[in-house]
Amino acid sequence: MQFNEYLKSCRENNALTQEELVHNLYSYDIEYFESLDTSTLSKWERSVTKPKIAKQVRIINYFQESTGIALPYLGTNTIKEAESLICNIGMQNILEKNKTYILDLPSGAMNIDEFKVYPLRHSERMNSLLDINMDIHNEMNHIFTQVTLAQFQTWALHPSNLFLVCEYKNNFLGLLFVLRLKSETYHKLLNFEMKKSDISEDDFASHEEKGCDFFLSFYALNQKSASILFVRYYAHLIANQNNILEVGGISTIKDAEKIAHNMNLKYFSKKTTDENIEIRSFTQTLAHVLASENVLKMILEKQKCPEE
């Protein structure tokens, strides 16, 4: 979908005329929309021109507030439909060149159609893949944030959690593990009032209740596999936006902070260990995660019309 299509869809689903939307946007944010008129709005909807990306974000913010939905009128998409909206190349704005989490395995000859992303619990090699994860997890995490293999095994089987594996021709290329937690547990973790190892099954939010996504592990052998994993994750966010409140995690690694920043996550709290190592937590509401410049560039920036 392109921005002009999305803008028109939002306006029509709100039963607004172009004149009414111009008036509402002006009232909502005079700094951004002081000079907006129906002629300009009409050009946006016809893809003759488009607003600058920062202005697109404010337009989405307006519709978020008027509907109470993180990304209005895209919440009915399935995971597969949401994936088709997201540009793999645009995902590089979020992941950048991240040497800690993304290795440099050559991928130029790899056909992207032969990459496969699926839930870890569906794999016959689940235990061996978790062994790989444990080696990576122990290397990248301070003892305060580490969990056991038995916990990973239990959590991977829980239907609320999103444990994704990326393969190419049956060869492992990456993983992305996210826990779906009750809001109270999520904020205890971010405030360092409990450890990840303290999490029990009672702390997981069901699909029927609102919960928070907590990043547990991410690792990829090249940029393509990293992008495909994150495309699937953002598709998950779009398709399940009615039941996700916040997204966040904790880390001691600078490259994790870069990804957090590019995802529009904000610094929340910190803990300094006895070894003087600083562990930081990051979080953001789903509305601000999805209505960010990087995300809009991925899903609504494919048209070639000039910016105004």
N, C-alpha and C positions, 0 to 999 in steps of 0.2 A: 504494500500500500504506500502511496505517496502522500505528502503532507496535504496537498490540496484536496485529495479524496477524504482524508481523515477529518480535516477541518469542516468540510461540507457535511459529512456524516454526523459530526458532533452537533453542529448547528441545527440540522434538521431533526435529529433525535431529541433535541431540547425544544423543538417547536418554536424556533426563533427565526424571524426574518433577518435579512442582512442588516437592516437599519437597527433592529433591536440588539443584535450582537455587537455592532459598532458602539452603540450607546453603553452596553454592559461592560465591554472591554475598557472603554474610556473611564467608566466609573470605578472599575476594578483596579486599574493601574494607569493613572494619567501620565506618568513619566514615560511609559512605553507606547501608549496608544493615543497621545494628545493629538497627533495629526492624522489619525486613522479616519477614513471615510468609506462609504459604500463602494465607491469606484475602486479603491485599493483592495478592499475585501473581495470584491468580485474578481479582480485579477488573481488574487491568491487562490481562490476556489477554482478558477479556470486554468491554473498553472501558467499564467502569462508571466507572473513574477512570484516571488515567495518572500516571506519575512525572514530576517536574520534569525539564526538558530536560537539566540537568547530570547527573542520575541516569541518564537515558536514555543519555548519552554513556558513562558508566561501565559500563553493562550491555553496550553494544556493545564497549567495550574488553575486557571479560571474554571475550566470544565471539571477539574477534580473537585473543586470546592462546591460547584453547583450540583454535582451528582453524588459526591461522596465515594467515588470510585478512583482507584489509582491510575488506571489508563482507560478512560471511559470508552465503551462500545467496542473494546477488544477482548473483554472478559469472557465472551462466549466461545472463543477459539479453543480448539483442541490443541494438545502439545504439537501435533504435526502441523496444524494450520499456523500456529504461532511461530514455529520454526521457519516456515516459508516466508514470514515477514522480515526475518532478521538477516542482515548482510554479513556473511562470514568475514569479508575484508574489513568491514566497519568494526568488527570485534577487536581488531588490532589496536584501536584507540583505547580500549580498556586494558588489554593485556600488555601492550608495548613489547619491548625486548627485555624480557624478565629472565635473567640468567639463573636465578635461584630455583624457580619453579618450572621453567621451560627450557629443556635442553636443545641441542642444535642438530638432532638427527636429520640428515638430508631428506627432504620431502617433495622435491620438485617433480619427480617421476610418479609420485603417489596420486592415484585417481581419487578425488574426494568422494566420489560415489561409492567407493569400496571401503570407506571408513564406516564403522558401526559403533553406535553408542547405545548402551542398554543397562538396565539395573543389575548391580552386582549379584543380587540374590538369584538371578536367572542363569548364572554362569556355573557350569560344572567345575570350573577352576577357582571357585570362590576362595577356598582356603589358601591356595598358592598365591592368589592375587592379594589377599590380606597379609600374607607374609611379606610380600614386596612392600605393601603400604606400611607395615610395621617398621621395616628398616628405614624407610624415608621419614616416617613420623618421629621415630626416636632421634634421628639425626637433626631434624629441624625444630624440635620442640624442647623447651626447658622441662625439667622433671615436674615442675608445678602443673604444666599443661598436658602431660602425657597420660595416655590411657592404655589399658592392656589389650592384648590380642583377643581375649575372651569377650571383652566389651565391644570391640569392633565387630566380632562375629555376631553377637546378639543384636547390636544396633543395625547391622546391615540387613538383617532379616525382618526388622520391624517395618510394617507397611507405610508408616508415616514418613520415614526417612528417605532421603534421596542419595543413594550410593551408586554413582555412575562410573562405568568403565568404557574406555575408548579402545577399539581394536582395529587393526588393518590386516586383512587376510589372516585372521585368527591370531595375530601377534599383538601383545599388549603395548599400548602407546600412551596411556594416561588414565587418570582417575580424578574424580571430584566427589567428595563426600560432604553432605549437608544434613544436619539434624533439624527436625521440626519440633520445636520446644514450646511448652507453655510459657506465656509471657513472664510469669513470676520467676521461673527457673532461668530463662534467658537473661533477665536483668540481674539476677544473683551472680551469674557467670561474668557478665560484663563489669560488675562492681567488685569482682573477686571475693564475693562472700561464699562461694563454693567453687570446687574444682570440677573440671570435666569428668574426672574419675568418679565423682560423687553422683553423676547422673544415673537415674534408674528409669525403668520403663514407665513409671508413673509420671515422669517429667515430660514425656512426649505428648504433643498435641495430636488429636485425631484429625482426620480430614474434614470432619463435620464442625470442628471448632476453630476459632481464630488462633493462630500460633505465630512463631517467629522462626526464621531460618538462621541457623548458626553454622558457619563454615567450620568444617572439621579437618579436611585434607584436600590438597590440590597438587597435582604433579603431572607433567606431560613431557614426552620425549621430543616433540617439535611444535612449531607454531600452529600447524594445521590441526593437530589433535587437540591442542589447547583451545583453539577457537571453536572447534566443533563441540567440545565439552561445555564451553560457556554459552554457545548458541542454544544448546539443549537446556541449560539452566535458566537462561532468560525466557525461553519458551515456557518453561515450568512456572516462572514468576507471572507471566502474562496470563496463562491459562488458569492459574490458581489465585489470582490477585484478590478475590473476595475473601480468602481465608488466611492471607499472610499480612501480618502487621508490620514487622520490621525485619531487616536483614543485617547480619553483623558477624563478628568473630573477634578472636584475640591472637596476638602474635608478638614475637620478639624480633622478627626479620623485616628489614627495611623494604625489601621487594614486596612483601605482603602489604605494607602500608601504601605502596604505589598502586597496587590493584584496588585496595580499599578506596583510595582517593579517586581513582578513575571510575569506580562504581558509584561515586557520590556519597560514600560512607564518611561519617564524621568521627573524629576522635571523641571518645567517651570517658575513659578513665585509665589509670595505670597502677601497676604494682611493681615495686622494686624488690628483687630477691636479695637473699643474704649475700649473694655473689655480686651484688650491685648491677644485676641485669634487669633492664626495664621491660616489663610485659605491658603491652598497650591493648586496649579494647576499642572497637569501632562499631558504629551502628548507624542506621538510617531508616526512616519510615519507607515502606514500599512505594508510596506515592512519589517521594523524592528520588528513589532509586530509578524508577521508570521514567519520570519526567526530568531527565538530565540531558545535557547536550550530547553526550556520547551515545546514549540510547536512542535519542531521536535521529541522530545521524545514521544509526544502524537500520532503523525501521521506516523512517519517513523522509529520507534525504536522497532518494534515487533519481528524482527528476532533475533536469539540467537547466531549468529556467533561472534567470538571474535573481540574486537577492536584492531587496530594496533597503 
